Amino acid sequence: MTEPSLKGAAVGRRIGIGLMYGLWKPRVLGAWRVPAAGPVILAVNHAHNLDGPMLMGTAPRPVQFLIKKEAFVGPLGSFLEGIGQLKVDRHSTDRGAIGNALAVLEHGGVLGIFPEGTRGEGDFASLRAGLAYFAVRSGAPIVPVAVLGSTERPGRLVKALPRLRTRVDVVFGDAFEAGDGSGRRTRKALDEATVRIQERLTDHLKNARRLTGR
């Protein structure tokens, strides 16, 4: 991971803070649970396109997300690269993206992942093994994050975005280790880690909904 990307992520965080707090009303709960230093993976539910930018503007540290390559087109693609986001081909084993993501963690950064793989119900019902691989391979703790409210009130003019000044809750959970302590990276070990991760993420989402009343 090159230095400009790390600096770009910090710039992206400042932009995210301005946009998210300027247009909507984020309520952030539990941000202190994100380790202040060292590698960490933020595992985020994904029900709306706003979820990634919302997290970038509310997380206590700059976040570099794995984002589908289809988003990297035209000016938006240049912008995403400029703020340190990582392009990934979801339809193949993208070794370049894997290397870039591991480099973020090796440099003590924050990697953002939508473990469901694509936008859906945002309920962590279907997890891909990528999250387990990054967590077990790097040893980085996972912090579950629930973004709630982004789909509740569509905008009057732009239906694809929440209505302006809508409250969106961002709830950070307790950090946890995905591996079993053995350091194994076999398919069986990753499958077992994925099950553990899914249980923790689903429990966090239930707690977040109970806490916020959503």
Secondary structure, 3 states (H helix, E strand, C coil): CCHHHHHHHHHHHHHHHHHHHHHCEEEEECHHHCCCCCCEEEEECCCCCCHHHHHHHHCCCCCEEEEEHHHCCHHHHHHHHHCCCEEECCCCCCHHHHHHHHHHHHCCCEEEECCCCCCCCCCCCCCCCHHHHHHHHHCCCEEEEEEECCCCCECCCCCCCECCCCEEEEEECCCECCCCCCCCCCHHHHHHHHHHHHHHHHHHHHHHHHHHCC
